[in-house]
Amino acid sequence: MKEFSTFVGLHARNTLAPVLVLLGGMAGIETALFARAMAAIPEPVGTESLPSPDLLIHRAGLFWCCAVCFMLITVLLCLDGCSFSSQNRYTLGRLRISEQKQVLYQAVYHGLIYLLFAAVQIVLGFVLCRWYCAKLESRVLTEQLSLLTFYQSRLLHGFLPLEDYGIWLRNLLLLSALSVSSAAFSYLHRQKKFGISIVILAVSSVFLFPTGVNSAGLNLAFSVGTVLILLSQLALLLKKTGGEEDA
């Protein structure tokens, strides 16, 4: 456990502060975009003239802000570990952690960062829904409307699919594949190679992660592709580390 915490601490020291800045920026920009969309609603506000919150989220362009933040976090995680300071390399040398364990520990840390990213977007979605209900001056609709918005908005439904269990499974597979592939990138970089898998997975996620309730076929295809990438990365790491141990 001490070995794990020390190793993760080295990576957190390099990446946690920038990740928090990116998440804070995402929350601030998305709130400003939603506020501008809300301000464009003509007065007086009535239930008939007020656009639905999922439509406002779409009009405000929150998807693009979220996508940019996701890509920047992915780049940050991929570059983490590609180059360490001499002090960090000395600490790793004293720990004597195998390459296989390094990738595993780094993947766990990356997974936690991606979960933090998702949590911030989910909480922000609920906050914006409550703001929308305040515009209606209705407290009764808050919970029901929030859940309805997470069903109707493709962006929010991708993060919190509620009773859509197929998307929960897809997200679990995607989280695993992103975590392992981003950790493998720095490992391959140290081997003078380029990890293309994380690039393919990240770009695909930007366009295929937002989903609706009637997108089972597309989600299945995305899940299959994600599993293939995950298995290829695991096979590559096992082959590499196995070869190094034999040598």
Residue pairs with C-beta under 8 A, 6 or more apart in sequence:
3 95
3 97
3 101
4 105
4 108
6 91
6 95
7 92
7 95
7 97
7 102
7 105
7 106
8 105
8 108
8 109
10 84
10 88
10 91
10 92
11 80
11 81
11 106
11 109
12 109
14 80
15 76
15 77
15 80
15 113
18 76
19 73
19 76
19 113
19 116
19 117
22 69
22 72
22 73
22 76
23 69
23 116
23 117
23 120
25 69
26 65
26 66
26 69
26 120
26 121
27 120
27 124
29 65
30 60
30 62
30 65
30 66
30 124
30 128
31 124
31 127
31 128
33 60
33 61
33 62
33 65
34 56
34 57
34 60
34 62
34 128
34 131
36 60
37 56
37 59
37 60
38 56
38 131
38 132
38 135
41 49
41 50
41 51
41 135
42 49
45 135
45 136
47 136
50 135
50 136
51 59
52 149
52 152
53 128
53 129
53 132
53 145
53 149
53 153
54 149
54 152
54 153
54 156
56 132
57 63
57 125
57 128
57 149
57 153
57 155
57 156
58 153
62 155
63 154
63 155
63 210
66 121
66 155
67 206
69 117
70 117
70 202
70 205
70 206
71 202
71 206
73 113
73 114
73 117
74 178
74 182
74 198
74 202
77 110
77 113
77 182
77 183
78 182
78 185
78 186
78 195
78 198
79 186
80 106
80 186
81 102
81 106
81 183
81 186
81 187
81 190
82 185
82 186
82 189
82 190
84 92
92 102
97 105
98 241
99 187
99 240
99 241
99 244
100 237
100 238
100 241
102 187
103 180
103 183
103 184
103 187
103 237
104 183
106 183
106 186
107 179
107 180
107 182
107 183
107 184
108 179
110 178
110 179
110 182
110 183
111 175
111 176
111 178
111 179
114 175
114 178
114 179
115 175
118 159
121 156
121 159
122 156
122 159
122 160
125 146
125 149
125 150
125 153
125 156
125 159
125 160
126 146
129 142
129 145
129 146
129 149
130 142
130 146
132 145
133 139
133 141
133 142
133 145
133 146
147 162
149 156
150 156
150 157
150 160
150 162
151 157
151 162
151 213
154 210
154 211
154 212
155 210
157 164
157 167
157 210
157 211
157 212
157 213
158 167
158 171
158 209
158 210
158 211
161 167
161 168
161 171
161 211
164 213
166 216
166 219
166 220
167 211
167 219
169 223
170 219
170 222
170 223
170 226
173 223
173 226
173 227
173 230
174 201
174 205
174 209
174 222
174 223
174 226
176 230
177 201
177 226
177 227
177 229
177 230
177 233
178 198
178 201
178 202
178 205
180 230
180 233
180 234
180 237
181 195
181 197
181 198
181 201
181 229
181 230
181 233
182 198
184 195
184 197
184 198
184 233
184 236
184 237
185 195
185 198
187 195
187 237
187 240
188 194
188 195
189 195
191 240
197 229
197 232
197 233
200 229
201 226
201 229
204 222
204 225
208 218
208 222
211 218
211 219
